[in-house]
Amino acid sequence: MNQETAVLTEVKLVVPHCSARTPSGRRCRMAISDPKSGLCFRHAAVRLKETSGDFSEALVCGIREFHSAVDINHVLGELYKLLAADKISPRRGAVMAYTCSLLLRTLPAIENELEPEPQIIFDLPRPRRDPEPETSESARTKGSV
């Protein structure tokens, strides 16, 4: 072997550092904990907190009361979109879907309270069709004829 080709080089194992930067421009020196985002655990937690904001306006879209199945269906559709985009956690989405299920179950009870159905009574007393009891005068007139 040639001396020039047999030169061993030291291989340094470089641990990738967090890609977050300070306001002065310096880079964070902690190791990456989330390879997808390229951030350490501290900066990943900060970013998660920033992105998991309030989605109530996106879900409700101006609906004030949930008095119809159409309103609840619209909210469920928006919830599905947020879950598909991975903007809210599956657990949080499941809780919201269960709440919508409870709202749908109570709609008939609310409707009955607001507009009660007229009551139909089936056990009315029937008219009297029994023969009248004979009195003494009616018995005399029948017998004399």
C-alpha positions in Angstrom: 0.0 0.0 0.0 1.0 3.5 -0.7 1.7 5.7 2.3 -0.4 8.5 0.9 -3.5 6.3 0.6 -3.1 4.7 4.0 -3.5 7.9 5.9 -6.0 7.5 8.6 -8.2 10.4 9.4 -10.0 10.8 12.7 -13.7 10.7 12.3 -15.5 13.0 14.6 -19.1 12.1 15.5 -20.9 15.4 15.3 -24.1 15.6 17.3 -26.5 17.9 15.5 -27.4 20.9 17.5 -30.7 22.6 17.8 -31.6 25.0 14.9 -33.1 27.7 17.1 -31.3 31.0 17.4 -31.1 33.6 20.1 -32.1 37.2 19.4 -28.4 38.0 19.1 -28.0 35.3 16.4 -26.2 32.6 18.3 -27.3 29.0 17.8 -28.6 26.8 20.7 -26.0 24.3 21.8 -28.4 21.6 22.9 -28.8 18.3 21.0 -31.8 17.7 18.8 -34.6 15.8 20.5 -37.2 16.0 17.6 -35.5 15.2 14.2 -38.6 16.3 12.4 -38.4 19.9 13.6 -34.7 20.0 14.3 -35.2 21.5 17.8 -34.1 20.6 21.3 -36.7 19.6 23.8 -37.0 23.2 25.2 -37.5 24.9 21.9 -39.8 22.1 20.6 -42.0 22.7 23.7 -42.1 26.4 23.0 -43.0 25.9 19.4 -45.7 23.4 20.3 -47.2 25.8 22.7 -47.2 28.6 20.1 -48.9 26.4 17.4 -51.5 24.8 19.6 -53.4 28.0 20.0 -57.1 28.8 20.2 -59.1 27.2 17.4 -62.5 28.1 18.8 -63.1 30.7 16.0 -62.1 28.2 13.3 -64.4 25.5 14.8 -67.5 27.6 15.6 -67.4 30.1 12.7 -69.9 32.5 14.3 -72.4 30.0 15.5 -73.7 31.2 18.9 -76.2 28.5 19.9 -76.3 24.8 18.8 -80.1 24.4 18.4 -80.0 22.4 15.2 -78.2 19.3 13.8 -76.9 21.4 10.9 -74.9 23.7 13.3 -73.4 20.7 15.1 -72.6 18.9 11.8 -70.8 22.1 10.7 -68.7 22.1 13.8 -67.9 18.3 13.4 -66.7 19.0 9.9 -64.4 21.8 11.0 -63.1 19.5 13.8 -62.3 16.8 11.2 -60.3 19.4 9.2 -58.3 20.4 12.2 -57.6 16.8 13.1 -56.6 15.9 9.6 -54.2 18.9 9.5 -52.8 17.7 12.8 -53.5 21.1 14.5 -55.2 19.6 17.5 -54.4 16.4 19.4 -56.5 13.3 18.8 -57.5 13.1 22.4 -58.8 16.7 22.4 -60.6 16.0 19.1 -62.3 12.9 20.7 -63.5 14.9 23.6 -65.0 17.5 21.3 -66.7 14.9 19.2 -68.2 13.3 22.3 -69.5 16.6 23.4 -71.1 17.1 19.9 -72.7 13.7 20.3 -74.2 14.8 23.6 -75.5 17.9 22.0 -77.2 15.9 19.2 -78.8 13.6 21.8 -80.4 16.6 23.7 -81.9 18.3 20.6 -85.2 16.4 20.7 -85.7 17.2 24.4 -85.0 20.9 23.7 -87.5 20.8 20.8 -90.2 19.2 23.0 -89.7 21.9 25.7 -89.9 24.8 23.3 -92.9 23.4 21.3 -94.8 20.8 23.2 -96.9 18.5 21.2 -100.7 18.6 21.8 -101.9 15.8 24.1 -104.3 13.3 22.6 -106.5 11.6 25.1 -107.6 8.2 24.0 -109.7 7.1 27.1 -112.6 9.5 26.8 -115.8 8.4 28.4 -118.2 6.7 25.9 -121.7 7.9 25.4 -124.4 6.1 27.4 -126.3 3.6 25.3 -127.8 1.5 28.0 -131.6 1.3 27.9 -133.3 3.5 30.5 -134.8 1.8 33.4 -138.5 1.5 33.2 -140.5 3.6 35.6 -143.9 2.7 37.0 -145.8 5.0 34.6 -144.1 3.7 31.5 -144.8 0.1 32.6 -148.6 1.0 33.0 -148.8 2.5 29.5 -147.2 -0.5 27.9 -149.4 -2.9 29.6 -152.7 -1.1 28.7 -152.0 -1.1 25.1 
